[in-house]
């Protein structure tokens, strides 16, 4: 599979593997692609397993440590479970202007939706340490508004910061089904396959092709930058790179915006 060169729509950048790998190197040099994930890991270090898993799940509801901290301190799990939905939504509505929610969590950008999400996270009581990756992924069907990205991110958070019991929860691929953003980035690297990559085709042949291209490119990037890149990191870097080429993101934006 050869990597092509084609500028994406709206960008004058020349697209090739070397430029993508350099973006990845720079992004990781500032602790990307998710610097705040490391902050969440540090903020929950030393807690009992159940509490840490709960707090990391709350962090993933917002993708913001500051917002997660506010919920951790004011709404322990038992309180969320005991509080009627309408009362939780009313509290969120009263404090809405002070609750930052990242763009990746657009599905909960309304008090009643966020209340429903928090309730379902509180009710989710699955010991994912005892499950393989696919079973853990499927178990998250129970959490309201948790689509493909937040699932892959939550399981990565547990793998990296939950302790040894979660070390096996490494994504086996970029979770290509419905992954329009990383797929579009791959299409810019592999224009020959645009008809499959940059559309919403999710049949078995399409998913197999996407996973093969992603796996090959991930290894090539890791070799160029001199460090391993997990599938979660790789799919996030693809999305970040796509945004950078369209003028919507620079390598330090994540840490700057969290501050």
BAMAR-662900 format. One line per 3 residues: number of its first residue (from 0); their letters; for each residue x, y, z of N, C-alpha, C, O, CB. Coordinates in steps of 0.2 Angstrom, whole numbers, plus 5000, padded with zeros to 4 digits. Glycine has a CB too. Layout:
BEGIN
NUM	A	X/Y/Z/X/Y/Z/X/Y/Z/X/Y/Z/X/Y/Z ~ ...
//
This chain:
BEGIN
0	XXX	5004/4994/5000/5000/5000/5000/5004/5006/5000/5008/5007/5005/4995/5000/5006 ~ 5004/5010/4995/5008/5016/4995/5005/5022/4997/4999/5023/4996/5010/5017/4987 ~ 5008/5026/5001/5006/5033/5004/5006/5038/4998/5011/5039/4995/5010/5035/5010
3	XXX	5000/5041/4997/5000/5046/4992/5001/5053/4995/5002/5054/5001/4994/5046/4988 ~ 5001/5058/4990/5001/5065/4992/4996/5069/4989/4995/5070/4983/5008/5068/4990 ~ 4991/5071/4993/4986/5075/4991/4983/5080/4996/4982/5078/5002/4980/5071/4989
6	XXX	4983/5086/4995/4981/5091/5000/4974/5090/5002/4970/5089/4997/4982/5098/4998 ~ 4972/5090/5008/4965/5089/5010/4961/5095/5008/4964/5101/5007/4964/5088/5017 ~ 4954/5095/5007/4950/5101/5006/4951/5106/5010/4951/5105/5016/4943/5099/5006
9	XXX	4952/5112/5008/4953/5118/5012/4960/5119/5015/4961/5123/5019/4948/5118/5018 ~ 4965/5115/5013/4972/5115/5015/4977/5115/5010/4976/5112/5004/4973/5110/5020 ~ 4982/5119/5011/4987/5119/5006/4993/5115/5008/4998/5114/5004/4990/5126/5005
12	XXX	4992/5111/5013/4998/5107/5016/4999/5101/5011/4994/5098/5008/4996/5104/5023 ~ 5005/5099/5010/5006/5093/5006/5006/5087/5011/5009/5087/5016/5013/5093/5003 ~ 5002/5082/5009/5001/5076/5014/5005/5070/5012/5005/5068/5007/4993/5074/5013
15	XXX	5009/5069/5017/5013/5063/5017/5015/5060/5024/5014/5063/5029/5020/5064/5013 ~ 5018/5054/5024/5019/5051/5030/5024/5055/5035/5023/5055/5041/5022/5044/5029 ~ 5029/5057/5031/5034/5061/5035/5031/5067/5039/5033/5068/5045/5040/5064/5031
18	XXX	5026/5071/5036/5023/5076/5039/5019/5074/5045/5018/5077/5050/5020/5080/5034 ~ 5015/5069/5043/5011/5066/5049/5015/5064/5055/5013/5065/5060/5006/5060/5046 ~ 5020/5060/5053/5024/5058/5059/5027/5063/5063/5028/5063/5069/5030/5053/5056
21	XXX	5029/5069/5059/5032/5075/5063/5027/5078/5067/5028/5080/5073/5035/5080/5058 ~ 5020/5078/5065/5015/5081/5069/5014/5076/5075/5013/5079/5081/5008/5081/5065 ~ 5014/5070/5074/5014/5065/5080/5019/5066/5085/5018/5066/5091/5014/5058/5078
24	XXX	5025/5067/5082/5031/5068/5087/5030/5075/5091/5031/5075/5097/5038/5069/5083 ~ 5028/5080/5088/5027/5086/5091/5021/5086/5096/5022/5088/5102/5026/5092/5086 ~ 5016/5083/5094/5010/5082/5099/5012/5078/5105/5010/5080/5110/5004/5079/5095
27	XXX	5016/5073/5104/5018/5069/5110/5023/5072/5114/5024/5071/5120/5021/5062/5107 ~ 5027/5077/5111/5032/5081/5115/5029/5085/5120/5032/5087/5125/5036/5085/5110 ~ 5022/5087/5119/5019/5091/5124/5014/5087/5127/5008/5089/5129/5015/5097/5120
30	XXX	5015/5080/5128/5011/5075/5132/5005/5074/5128/5000/5072/5132/5010/5077/5139 ~ 5004/5075/5122/4998/5073/5118/4998/5066/5117/5002/5062/5118/4997/5077/5112 ~ 4992/5063/5114/4986/5068/5111/4981/5070/5117/4977/5074/5116/4983/5064/5106
33	XXX	4982/5067/5123/4977/5068/5128/4981/5070/5135/4981/5066/5139/4973/5062/5129 ~ 4984/5076/5135/4988/5078/5141/4984/5078/5147/4986/5076/5153/4991/5084/5140 ~ 4977/5079/5147/4973/5079/5153/4971/5072/5155/4970/5072/5161/4966/5083/5151
36	XXX	4972/5067/5151/4971/5061/5153/4976/5059/5159/4975/5056/5164/4972/5055/5148 ~ 4983/5061/5158/4988/5060/5162/4986/5064/5169/4988/5061/5174/4995/5062/5159 ~ 4983/5070/5168/4982/5074/5174/4976/5070/5178/4977/5070/5184/4979/5081/5172
39	XXX	4971/5067/5175/4966/5063/5178/4969/5057/5182/4967/5055/5187/4961/5061/5173 ~ 4974/5054/5178/4977/5048/5181/4981/5050/5188/4981/5046/5193/4982/5045/5176 ~ 4985/5056/5187/4988/5058/5193/4984/5060/5199/4985/5059/5205/4993/5064/5192
42	XXX	4978/5063/5197/4973/5066/5202/4970/5060/5206/4967/5061/5211/4968/5070/5199 ~ 4969/5054/5203/4966/5048/5206/4971/5043/5208/4968/5038/5211/4961/5045/5201 ~ 4977/5044/5208/4982/5039/5211/4981/5038/5218/4980/5042/5222/4989/5042/5209
45	XXX	4982/5031/5220/4981/5029/5227/4974/5028/5229/4974/5026/5235/4985/5035/5231 ~ 4969/5030/5225/4962/5029/5228/4960/5021/5227/4963/5018/5223/4957/5033/5224 ~ 4956/5019/5231/4953/5012/5231/4951/5011/5223/4949/5015/5220/4947/5011/5236
48	XXX	4951/5005/5221/4950/5003/5214/4943/5005/5212/4942/5009/5207/4950/4996/5213 ~ 4938/5004/5216/4931/5006/5214/4930/5014/5213/4927/5016/5208/4926/5004/5219 ~ 4933/5017/5218/4933/5025/5218/4937/5027/5212/4935/5032/5208/4935/5028/5224
51	XXX	4943/5025/5211/4947/5027/5205/4943/5026/5198/4943/5030/5194/4954/5024/5205 ~ 4940/5020/5197/4937/5018/5191/4931/5023/5190/4930/5025/5185/4934/5011/5191 ~ 4927/5024/5196/4922/5029/5195/4924/5036/5193/4921/5039/5189/4918/5029/5202
54	XXX	4929/5038/5196/4932/5045/5195/4935/5045/5188/4934/5051/5185/4937/5047/5200 ~ 4938/5040/5185/4940/5041/5179/4935/5040/5174/4935/5043/5168/4945/5035/5177 ~ 4929/5037/5175/4923/5037/5171/4920/5044/5171/4918/5046/5165/4918/5032/5174
57	XXX	4920/5047/5177/4917/5054/5177/4921/5059/5173/4919/5063/5169/4917/5057/5184 ~ 4928/5058/5173/4932/5062/5169/4931/5061/5162/4931/5066/5158/4940/5060/5170 ~ 4930/5055/5160/4928/5054/5152/4921/5056/5150/4920/5057/5144/4929/5046/5151
60	XXX	4917/5058/5155/4911/5061/5153/4912/5068/5150/4908/5071/5146/4906/5061/5159 ~ 4917/5071/5152/4918/5078/5150/4925/5079/5146/4925/5084/5143/4919/5083/5157 ~ 4930/5075/5147/4936/5075/5144/4940/5082/5147/4944/5085/5144/4936/5076/5137
63	XXX	4938/5084/5153/4941/5089/5157/4942/5088/5164/4937/5086/5167/4936/5096/5156 ~ 4948/5088/5166/4950/5087/5173/4946/5092/5178/4944/5090/5183/4957/5086/5174 ~ 4946/5098/5176/4943/5103/5180/4936/5102/5182/4934/5102/5187/4944/5110/5177
66	XXX	4932/5100/5176/4925/5099/5177/4924/5092/5181/4920/5092/5185/4922/5098/5170 ~ 4928/5087/5180/4928/5081/5183/4929/5082/5191/4926/5079/5195/4933/5076/5181 ~ 4934/5086/5192/4935/5088/5199/4929/5091/5203/4928/5089/5209/4941/5092/5200
69	XXX	4926/5095/5200/4920/5098/5203/4914/5093/5204/4911/5093/5209/4917/5104/5198 ~ 4914/5088/5200/4909/5083/5201/4911/5078/5206/4908/5076/5211/4907/5079/5194 ~ 4918/5076/5206/4921/5072/5211/4919/5075/5218/4918/5071/5223/4928/5071/5210
72	XXX	4920/5081/5219/4920/5084/5226/4913/5086/5228/4911/5086/5234/4924/5091/5226 ~ 4908/5087/5223/4901/5089/5225/4896/5083/5224/4891/5083/5227/4899/5094/5221 ~ 4898/5078/5220/4893/5073/5218/4896/5066/5219/4898/5063/5213/4890/5074/5211
75	XXX	4897/5063/5225/4900/5056/5225/4895/5052/5222/4889/5053/5221/4901/5054/5232 ~ 4897/5046/5221/4893/5041/5217/4886/5040/5220/4881/5040/5217/4897/5034/5216 ~ 4886/5038/5227/4880/5037/5231/4875/5043/5230/4869/5041/5230/4882/5035/5238
78	XXX	4878/5049/5230/4873/5054/5230/4870/5055/5223/4864/5056/5223/4877/5061/5232 ~ 4873/5054/5218/4870/5054/5211/4865/5048/5211/4860/5050/5208/4876/5053/5206 ~ 4866/5043/5213/4862/5037/5213/4855/5039/5217/4850/5037/5215/4865/5031/5215
81	XXX	4856/5042/5222/4850/5044/5227/4846/5050/5224/4840/5050/5226/4853/5045/5234 ~ 4849/5054/5221/4846/5060/5219/4842/5059/5213/4844/5056/5208/4851/5066/5217 ~ 4835/5062/5213/4831/5061/5207/4834/5065/5201/4837/5070/5202/4824/5064/5209
84	XXX	4833/5062/5195/4835/5065/5189/4834/5072/5188/4838/5076/5186/4833/5061/5183 ~ 4828/5074/5190/4826/5081/5189/4830/5086/5194/4831/5091/5192/4818/5082/5190 ~ 4832/5083/5200/4835/5087/5204/4843/5088/5202/4846/5093/5203/4835/5085/5211
87	XXX	4845/5083/5200/4852/5083/5197/4853/5087/5191/4857/5091/5190/4855/5076/5195 ~ 4848/5087/5186/4848/5091/5181/4847/5099/5183/4850/5103/5180/4842/5089/5176 ~ 4843/5100/5188/4842/5107/5190/4848/5110/5193/4850/5116/5192/4836/5107/5196
90	XXX	4852/5106/5197/4859/5108/5199/4863/5110/5193/4867/5115/5193/4862/5103/5204 ~ 4864/5105/5188/4868/5106/5183/4866/5113/5179/4870/5116/5176/4868/5100/5178 ~ 4859/5114/5178/4857/5120/5175/4859/5126/5179/4861/5131/5175/4849/5119/5174
93	XXX	4859/5126/5185/4860/5132/5189/4868/5133/5189/4870/5139/5189/4858/5131/5196 ~ 4872/5128/5187/4879/5129/5187/4882/5129/5180/4888/5128/5179/4883/5125/5192 ~ 4878/5129/5175/4879/5127/5168/4885/5131/5165/4890/5128/5162/4873/5127/5164
96	XXX	4885/5137/5167/4891/5142/5164/4897/5140/5167/4902/5142/5164/4889/5149/5165 ~ 4898/5136/5172/4904/5135/5175/4906/5127/5174/4910/5125/5178/4904/5136/5182 ~ 4903/5124/5169/4904/5117/5168/4907/5116/5161/4903/5115/5156/4898/5113/5169
99	XXX	4913/5117/5160/4916/5116/5153/4916/5109/5151/4917/5104/5155/4924/5118/5153 ~ 4914/5108/5145/4913/5101/5142/4916/5102/5135/4915/5106/5131/4905/5099/5141 ~ 4921/5097/5134/4925/5097/5127/4920/5095/5121/4915/5092/5122/4931/5093/5128
102	XXX	4923/5098/5116/4919/5096/5110/4917/5089/5108/4912/5087/5106/4922/5099/5104 ~ 4922/5085/5110/4921/5077/5109/4915/5075/5113/4913/5069/5112/4927/5074/5111 ~ 4913/5079/5118/4907/5076/5122/4901/5081/5121/4897/5082/5125/4909/5077/5130
105	XXX	4900/5082/5115/4894/5086/5112/4888/5083/5114/4883/5086/5116/4894/5087/5105 ~ 4887/5076/5114/4881/5073/5116/4878/5075/5123/4872/5073/5124/4881/5066/5115 ~ 4882/5077/5127/4879/5079/5134/4879/5087/5135/4879/5089/5141/4884/5076/5139
108	XXX	4879/5091/5130/4879/5098/5131/4872/5101/5132/4870/5105/5129/4882/5101/5125 ~ 4869/5098/5137/4862/5100/5139/4861/5097/5146/4863/5091/5147/4856/5098/5134 ~ 4859/5101/5151/4859/5098/5158/4855/5092/5159/4857/5087/5162/4855/5103/5162
111	XXX	4849/5091/5155/4846/5084/5156/4849/5079/5153/4849/5073/5155/4839/5085/5153 ~ 4853/5080/5147/4857/5074/5144/4863/5073/5149/4865/5067/5150/4859/5077/5137 ~ 4866/5078/5152/4872/5077/5156/4870/5073/5162/4873/5068/5165/4876/5083/5158
114	XXX	4864/5075/5165/4861/5071/5171/4860/5064/5169/4862/5060/5174/4855/5075/5173 ~ 4857/5063/5164/4856/5056/5162/4863/5052/5161/4863/5046/5163/4852/5055/5155 ~ 4868/5055/5158/4874/5052/5157/4877/5050/5164/4880/5045/5165/4879/5056/5153
117	XXX	4877/5055/5169/4880/5054/5175/4877/5049/5179/4880/5045/5183/4880/5061/5179 ~ 4870/5049/5178/4866/5043/5182/4868/5036/5179/4869/5032/5183/4859/5044/5181 ~ 4869/5036/5173/4871/5029/5170/4878/5027/5172/4879/5021/5172/4870/5029/5162
120	XXX	4882/5032/5172/4889/5030/5174/4889/5028/5181/4892/5023/5183/4894/5037/5173 ~ 4885/5031/5186/4885/5029/5193/4882/5022/5193/4884/5018/5198/4880/5034/5197 ~ 4877/5021/5189/4874/5014/5189/4878/5009/5186/4877/5003/5187/4867/5014/5186
123	XXX	4883/5010/5182/4887/5006/5179/4892/5002/5184/4896/5006/5186/4891/5009/5173 ~ 4891/4996/5185/4895/4993/5190/4898/4986/5187/4897/4981/5190/4890/4991/5196 ~ 4901/4987/5182/4904/4981/5179/4912/4981/5180/4915/4986/5180/4903/4981/5171
126	XXX	4914/4975/5182/4921/4974/5184/4925/4972/5177/4926/4967/5175/4922/4968/5189 ~ 4927/4978/5174/4930/4977/5167/4936/4974/5167/4939/4971/5162/4930/4984/5164 ~ 4939/4974/5173/4946/4970/5174/4945/4963/5173/4950/4960/5171/4949/4971/5181
129	XXX	4939/4960/5173/4938/4953/5172/4936/4951/5165/4935/4946/5164/4933/4950/5177 ~ 4936/4956/5161/4933/4955/5154/4939/4957/5149/4944/4960/5150/4928/4960/5153 ~ 4938/4953/5143/4943/4955/5138/4940/4962/5135/4935/4964/5136/4943/4949/5133
132	XXX	4944/4964/5130/4943/4971/5127/4936/4971/5124/4932/4976/5125/4948/4973/5122 ~ 4934/4966/5120/4928/4967/5116/4922/4966/5121/4917/4970/5120/4927/4961/5111 ~ 4923/4962/5126/4917/4962/5131/4917/4968/5135/4911/4970/5137/4918/4956/5136
135	XXX	4922/4971/5137/4922/4977/5141/4919/4983/5136/4915/4987/5139/4929/4979/5143 ~ 4921/4983/5130/4918/4988/5125/4910/4987/5125/4907/4992/5125/4921/4987/5118 ~ 4908/4981/5124/4901/4980/5124/4897/4982/5130/4892/4984/5130/4900/4972/5122
138	XXX	4901/4981/5136/4897/4982/5142/4896/4989/5143/4891/4991/5147/4902/4980/5148 ~ 4899/4994/5139/4898/5001/5140/4892/5003/5136/4891/5009/5136/4904/5005/5137 ~ 4888/4999/5133/4882/5000/5130/4877/5003/5135/4873/5007/5134/4879/4994/5127
141	XXX	4879/5001/5142/4874/5003/5147/4875/5011/5149/4871/5013/5153/4876/4999/5153 ~ 4880/5014/5146/4882/5021/5148/4879/5025/5143/4881/5025/5137/4889/5022/5149 ~ 4874/5030/5145/4871/5034/5140/4876/5039/5137/4880/5042/5140/4865/5038/5144
144	XXX	4875/5039/5130/4879/5044/5126/4887/5042/5125/4890/5046/5122/4879/5051/5129 ~ 4889/5036/5128/4895/5034/5127/4896/5031/5120/4895/5025/5120/4898/5030/5133 ~ 4898/5034/5115/4899/5031/5108/4907/5029/5108/4910/5027/5113/4898/5037/5103
147	XXX	4909/5028/5102/4915/5024/5100/4921/5028/5103/4925/5025/5106/4916/5023/5093 ~ 4921/5035/5103/4927/5038/5105/4928/5038/5112/4933/5037/5115/4927/5045/5102 ~ 4923/5039/5116/4923/5040/5123/4925/5033/5126/4928/5032/5131/4917/5043/5126
150	XXX	4922/5028/5123/4923/5021/5125/4931/5019/5124/4934/5016/5129/4919/5016/5121 ~ 4934/5020/5118/4941/5019/5117/4945/5023/5122/4950/5020/5124/4943/5020/5110 ~ 4943/5029/5123/4947/5033/5128/4946/5031/5135/4951/5031/5139/4944/5040/5127
153	XXX	4940/5029/5137/4939/5027/5144/4943/5020/5146/4947/5020/5151/4932/5025/5146 ~ 4943/5015/5141/4947/5009/5142/4954/5011/5142/4958/5007/5145/4945/5004/5136 ~ 4956/5015/5138/4964/5017/5138/4965/5021/5144/4971/5019/5147/4965/5022/5132
156	XXX	4961/5025/5147/4962/5028/5153/4963/5023/5159/4968/5023/5163/4957/5033/5155 ~ 4959/5018/5159/4959/5012/5164/4966/5008/5163/4969/5007/5168/4953/5007/5163 ~ 4968/5007/5156/4974/5003/5155/4980/5007/5158/4984/5003/5160/4974/5002/5148
159	XXX	4980/5013/5157/4986/5017/5158/4986/5019/5166/4992/5020/5168/4987/5023/5154 ~ 4981/5020/5169/4981/5023/5175/4976/5019/5180/4976/5021/5186/4978/5030/5175 ~ 4973/5014/5178/4969/5010/5183/4973/5005/5187/4970/5003/5192/4963/5007/5179
162	XXX	4979/5003/5185/4982/4998/5189/4983/4992/5185/4981/4992/5179/4979/4997/5195 ~ 4987/4987/5187/4989/4981/5184/4983/4977/5181/4984/4974/5176/4994/4977/5188 ~ 4978/4977/5185/4972/4973/5183/4969/4975/5177/4965/4971/5174/4967/4974/5189
165	XXX	4971/4981/5174/4968/4984/5168/4973/4984/5162/4971/4987/5157/4965/4991/5169 ~ 4979/4981/5163/4984/4982/5158/4982/4978/5152/4985/4980/5147/4990/4979/5161 ~ 4978/4974/5152/4976/4970/5146/4971/4974/5141/4970/4971/5136/4973/4963/5148
168	XXX	4968/4979/5144/4963/4983/5140/4966/4987/5135/4965/4993/5134/4959/4987/5145 ~ 4970/4985/5130/4973/4989/5125/4969/4988/5119/4968/4982/5117/4981/4987/5124 ~ 4967/4993/5115/4963/4993/5109/4967/4989/5104/4973/4990/5103/4961/5000/5107
171	XXX	4963/4984/5101/4966/4980/5096/4967/4983/5089/4970/4981/5084/4963/4973/5095 ~ 4963/4989/5088/4963/4993/5082/4960/5000/5083/4959/5001/5089/4958/4989/5077 ~ 4958/5004/5078/4956/5011/5079/4948/5011/5080/4946/5016/5080/4958/5015/5074
174	XXX	4945/5005/5081/4938/5005/5081/4935/5008/5075/4932/5014/5076/4935/5008/5088 ~ 4936/5006/5069/4935/5009/5063/4927/5010/5062/4925/5015/5058/4938/5005/5057 ~ 4923/5006/5064/4916/5007/5063/4913/5014/5065/4913/5015/5071/4912/5001/5066
177	XXX	4911/5018/5060/4908/5024/5062/4914/5029/5063/4912/5035/5065/4904/5024/5068 ~ 4920/5028/5062/4926/5032/5064/4927/5037/5058/4932/5036/5055/4932/5028/5066 ~ 4923/5042/5057/4923/5046/5051/4930/5050/5051/4933/5051/5046/4917/5050/5050
180	XXX	4931/5053/5057/4937/5058/5057/4944/5054/5056/4947/5057/5051/4937/5061/5064 ~ 4946/5049/5060/4952/5046/5058/4952/5043/5051/4957/5042/5048/4954/5041/5063 ~ 4946/5040/5049/4946/5038/5042/4947/5043/5037/4950/5041/5032/4939/5034/5041
183	XXX	4945/5049/5038/4946/5054/5033/4953/5056/5033/4956/5057/5027/4942/5061/5035 ~ 4957/5056/5039/4964/5057/5039/4968/5052/5035/4972/5053/5031/4966/5058/5046 ~ 4966/5045/5036/4969/5040/5032/4968/5041/5025/4972/5039/5021/4966/5033/5035
186	XXX	4962/5043/5023/4961/5045/5016/4965/5050/5013/4967/5049/5007/4953/5047/5015 ~ 4967/5055/5017/4972/5060/5014/4979/5057/5014/4983/5059/5009/4973/5066/5019 ~ 4981/5051/5018/4987/5048/5017/4987/5043/5011/4992/5041/5008/4989/5044/5023
189	XXX	4981/5040/5010/4980/5035/5005/4974/5036/5000/4969/5033/5001/4978/5028/5009 ~ 4975/5041/4996/4970/5044/4992/4967/5038/4987/4961/5039/4985/4972/5049/4987 ~ 4971/5033/4986/4969/5028/4981/4963/5024/4984/4958/5022/4981/4974/5022/4980
192	XXX	4962/5024/4991/4957/5021/4995/4951/5026/4997/4947/5024/5002/4959/5017/5000 ~ 4951/5032/4994/4946/5037/4997/4939/5034/4997/4935/5036/5001/4947/5043/4993 ~ 4937/5031/4991/4931/5028/4991/4928/5024/4996/4922/5024/4998/4930/5025/4984
195	XXX	4933/5021/5000/4931/5017/5005/4932/5020/5012/4928/5019/5017/4935/5010/5005 ~ 4938/5024/5012/4939/5027/5019/4935/5033/5020/4933/5034/5026/4946/5029/5018 ~ 4934/5038/5016/4930/5044/5017/4923/5044/5016/4920/5048/5013/4933/5050/5013
198	XXX	4920/5038/5017/4913/5037/5017/4910/5033/5023/4915/5032/5027/4911/5033/5010 ~ 4904/5032/5024/4901/5029/5030/4900/5021/5029/4896/5018/5032/4895/5032/5032 ~ 4904/5019/5024/4904/5011/5023/4907/5008/5029/4912/5009/5031/4907/5010/5016
201	XXX	4903/5003/5032/4905/4999/5037/4905/4992/5036/4904/4988/5041/4901/5001/5044 ~ 4905/4989/5030/4904/4982/5029/4911/4979/5031/4916/4982/5032/4902/4981/5022 ~ 4911/4972/5031/4917/4969/5033/4923/4970/5029/4928/4971/5032/4915/4961/5033
204	XXX	4922/4971/5023/4928/4972/5019/4931/4979/5020/4937/4980/5020/4926/4971/5011 ~ 4927/4984/5021/4929/4991/5022/4933/4991/5029/4938/4994/5029/4923/4995/5022 ~ 4930/4988/5034/4933/4988/5041/4940/4985/5040/4944/4987/5044/4928/4985/5046
207	XXX	4940/4979/5037/4947/4975/5036/4952/4980/5033/4958/4980/5035/4946/4969/5032 ~ 4950/4983/5028/4955/4988/5024/4957/4993/5029/4963/4995/5029/4952/4991/5018 ~ 4952/4996/5032/4954/5002/5037/4959/5000/5042/4964/5003/5044/4948/5005/5040
210	XXX	4957/4994/5045/4961/4991/5050/4968/4990/5048/4973/4991/5051/4958/4985/5054 ~ 4969/4987/5042/4975/4985/5039/4979/4992/5038/4985/4992/5039/4975/4981/5032 ~ 4976/4997/5035/4980/5003/5034/4982/5006/5040/4988/5009/5041/4975/5008/5030
213	XXX	4978/5006/5045/4979/5010/5051/4985/5006/5055/4989/5009/5058/4973/5010/5056 ~ 4985/4999/5055/4990/4995/5058/4997/4997/5055/5002/4997/5058/4988/4988/5058 ~ 4997/4997/5048/5003/4998/5044/5006/5005/5046/5012/5006/5047/5002/4997/5037
216	XXX	5001/5010/5046/5004/5017/5047/5006/5018/5054/5011/5022/5055/4998/5022/5045 ~ 5002/5015/5059/5004/5016/5066/5011/5013/5067/5015/5016/5070/4999/5012/5070 ~ 5013/5007/5064/5020/5005/5065/5025/5009/5062/5030/5011/5064/5020/4998/5062
219	XXX	5023/5012/5056/5028/5016/5052/5029/5023/5056/5035/5025/5056/5025/5018/5045 ~ 5024/5026/5059/5025/5032/5063/5029/5030/5069/5033/5034/5071/5018/5034/5065 ~ 5027/5024/5073/5031/5023/5079/5039/5022/5077/5043/5024/5081/5029/5016/5082
222	XXX	5040/5019/5071/5047/5018/5069/5050/5025/5068/5056/5026/5070/5048/5014/5063 ~ 5047/5030/5065/5050/5036/5064/5051/5041/5070/5055/5045/5070/5045/5040/5059 ~ 5046/5040/5075/5047/5044/5081/5050/5041/5086/5052/5044/5091/5040/5047/5083
225	XXX	5052/5035/5086/5056/5031/5091/5052/5029/5097/5055/5029/5102/5061/5035/5092 ~ 5046/5028/5097/5042/5026/5103/5035/5023/5100/5033/5024/5095/5040/5032/5107 ~ 5033/5018/5105/5027/5015/5103/5021/5019/5103/5021/5024/5107/5026/5009/5108
228	XXX	5016/5018/5099/5010/5022/5099/5004/5017/5099/5003/5013/5095/5010/5026/5092 ~ 5000/5018/5105/4994/5013/5105/4989/5015/5100/4989/5020/5097/4991/5014/5112 ~ 4984/5010/5099/4979/5012/5094/4975/5018/5096/4972/5021/5092/4975/5005/5093
231	XXX	4974/5018/5103/4970/5024/5105/4974/5031/5103/4971/5035/5100/4969/5024/5112 ~ 4980/5031/5105/4984/5037/5103/4984/5038/5096/4983/5044/5093/4991/5036/5106 ~ 4985/5033/5092/4985/5034/5085/4979/5036/5082/4979/5041/5077/4987/5027/5081
234	XXX	4973/5034/5084/4967/5036/5081/4966/5044/5083/4963/5047/5079/4961/5032/5083 ~ 4968/5045/5089/4967/5052/5092/4972/5057/5088/4970/5062/5086/4968/5053/5099 ~ 4978/5054/5086/4982/5058/5082/4980/5059/5075/4981/5065/5073/4989/5055/5082
237	XXX	4977/5054/5072/4974/5055/5066/4969/5061/5066/4969/5065/5061/4971/5049/5063 ~ 4964/5061/5071/4959/5066/5071/4962/5073/5072/4960/5078/5069/4954/5064/5077 ~ 4967/5073/5077/4971/5080/5078/4974/5082/5072/4974/5088/5071/4976/5079/5084
240	XXX	4977/5078/5068/4981/5080/5062/4976/5082/5057/4977/5087/5054/4985/5074/5060 ~ 4970/5079/5056/4965/5081/5052/4963/5088/5054/4962/5093/5049/4959/5076/5052 ~ 4962/5090/5060/4960/5096/5062/4965/5101/5061/4964/5107/5059/4958/5096/5070
243	XXX	4972/5099/5062/4977/5104/5061/4977/5106/5053/4979/5112/5052/4984/5101/5063 ~ 4976/5102/5049/4977/5103/5042/4971/5107/5039/4971/5111/5034/4977/5097/5038 ~ 4966/5107/5043/4960/5112/5041/4960/5118/5045/4955/5122/5045/4953/5108/5042
246	XXX	4965/5119/5049/4966/5126/5053/4963/5126/5059/4962/5132/5062/4964/5131/5048 ~ 4960/5120/5062/4956/5121/5068/4960/5118/5075/4957/5119/5080/4950/5116/5067 ~ 4967/5117/5074/4970/5114/5080/4978/5115/5079/4980/5114/5073/4968/5107/5081
249	XXX	4981/5116/5084/4988/5116/5084/4991/5111/5089/4987/5109/5094/4991/5123/5085 ~ 4997/5109/5089/4999/5104/5094/4998/5105/5101/4997/5100/5105/5006/5102/5092 ~ 4998/5111/5103/4998/5113/5110/4991/5115/5113/4990/5117/5118/5002/5118/5112
252	XXX	4986/5114/5108/4979/5117/5110/4976/5113/5116/4973/5116/5120/4975/5116/5104 ~ 4977/5107/5116/4974/5103/5122/4976/5105/5128/4972/5107/5133/4975/5095/5121 ~ 4983/5106/5129/4985/5108/5136/4983/5115/5137/4982/5117/5143/4993/5107/5137
255	XXX	4984/5120/5132/4982/5127/5133/4974/5127/5135/4973/5131/5139/4983/5131/5127 ~ 4970/5124/5132/4963/5125/5133/4961/5122/5140/4957/5124/5143/4959/5121/5128 ~ 4965/5117/5142/4963/5114/5149/4965/5119/5154/4962/5120/5159/4967/5107/5150
258	X	4971/5122/5153/4973/5127/5158/4968/5133/5158/4969/5138/5162/4980/5130/5156
//
